[in-house]
Amino acid sequence: MPAASNLSALPRQELALAVVEGEGAVKNAIGEKILGPLPISYRNAHYIKATLGGSLGLRHIGANKYVRAMGTRYERATATLTDGSLTVTPRGLEISVPREMSLDYKDKFDVLAFFSGRFGQEIGALTKEYLIANTVFSSTAYAGGSATNSTVAYTLANLATMNPIQDIIASQRRVKAYGEQPDTVVMSAPVWERVSTCDKTLQFVRGTYGPIQDVTTELFTKALSAYGIKQVLIGENYVNTAADGATASLTQVWSNTYMVVCKAGMSTANQTDGQLVPSLTGLGANVFWEGFDSAGNGTLNKVVDEYDFQGGGGYFVEVYPSWETESDIIRVKMSHNPTITNTRCGDIVATQYS
């Protein structure tokens, strides 16, 4: 008969490992590939806008009215410039870490460093992704004024008949008709799963008698390169919408309702054709206030009085003591405001997903 063991008395290894839910879930963010980061030094910034109408863009002088008879004046138009403003939206969150918790795990687990890292990496990245997704997937954000329905609803029952390739080709043509050159397709991961496995996509990418292979984003992008598409971005992220401390409830950041074809926005230092300031090309930018931290310096990690500042790129993590509660307070704050500055650079398709 085997000897009985008192399990509660058995020795055990203390804190052999740490289990972290959601680890690495924000590494596939796509938002700032669509609306690139744009730092501004004040809460508001002014910009000049040369519209096609005001700056006489994409004009020709082939019409009869431009033909000049000898001794007469040339046809004359007046050039105009418009302007606009960029603004930021300060926001933040604090979490209290009791000193007792830090002491309980002393020399085993740095509680303060863990929560500071989670705040700085996860919350900052997911907030940017969430705000950009809501901006880009707004049905009224583009020059067309509303979304265009897909030719066939993106449903499981329609995998043989839905035609996302034709929807994308038609969408890029609408953007080109606005005078812009689209280079990006954006959709959620569930929509991509329908798009990449439907019959029309398989025929277009592989060819009717092509080799059997998975339709990857790389192959899909290459197949659309003749239409100017350089990147196909798939929104994979989820965000926890439950109340603080409650059981997690995850929701997609990128909706299944829409797909967007656009020219991705990016600021550039090019100063050509009389421009003495950087240019913002494409759809727009993710604007942030570079100096939005209590130390007044958005790029330097430092300690000021009792505050420990870390950050850069528009979001900051601060740690300061709360003596009345014997806790350390971790504060994350950011000011990003994704902004579409050129509505002609995009077109939105309603996928009719279900």
Secondary structure as GFF3:
##gff-version 3
##sequence-region A 1 354
A	DSSP	three_ten_helix	7	9	.	.	.	ID=ss1
A	DSSP	three_ten_helix	31	33	.	.	.	ID=ss2
A	DSSP	beta_strand	37	40	.	.	.	ID=ss3
A	DSSP	beta_strand	44	49	.	.	.	ID=ss4
A	DSSP	three_ten_helix	64	66	.	.	.	ID=ss5
A	DSSP	beta_strand	82	87	.	.	.	ID=ss6
A	DSSP	beta_strand	91	98	.	.	.	ID=ss7
A	DSSP	alpha_helix	99	104	.	.	.	ID=ss8
A	DSSP	alpha_helix	111	118	.	.	.	ID=ss9
A	DSSP	pi_helix	119	123	.	.	.	ID=ss10
A	DSSP	alpha_helix	124	136	.	.	.	ID=ss11
A	DSSP	beta_strand	148	149	.	.	.	ID=ss12
A	DSSP	three_ten_helix	156	158	.	.	.	ID=ss13
A	DSSP	alpha_helix	164	177	.	.	.	ID=ss14
A	DSSP	beta_strand	184	188	.	.	.	ID=ss15
A	DSSP	alpha_helix	189	197	.	.	.	ID=ss16
A	DSSP	alpha_helix	199	206	.	.	.	ID=ss17
A	DSSP	alpha_helix	217	224	.	.	.	ID=ss18
A	DSSP	three_ten_helix	225	227	.	.	.	ID=ss19
A	DSSP	beta_strand	231	235	.	.	.	ID=ss20
A	DSSP	beta_strand	238	240	.	.	.	ID=ss21
A	DSSP	beta_strand	250	252	.	.	.	ID=ss22
A	DSSP	beta_strand	258	262	.	.	.	ID=ss23
A	DSSP	beta_strand	266	268	.	.	.	ID=ss24
A	DSSP	beta_strand	279	281	.	.	.	ID=ss25
A	DSSP	beta_strand	284	289	.	.	.	ID=ss26
A	DSSP	beta_strand	302	304	.	.	.	ID=ss27
A	DSSP	beta_strand	307	312	.	.	.	ID=ss28
A	DSSP	beta_strand	315	322	.	.	.	ID=ss29
A	DSSP	three_ten_helix	323	325	.	.	.	ID=ss30
A	DSSP	beta_strand	327	334	.	.	.	ID=ss31
A	DSSP	beta_strand	337	340	.	.	.	ID=ss32
A	DSSP	three_ten_helix	343	345	.	.	.	ID=ss33
A	DSSP	beta_strand	346	350	.	.	.	ID=ss34
###
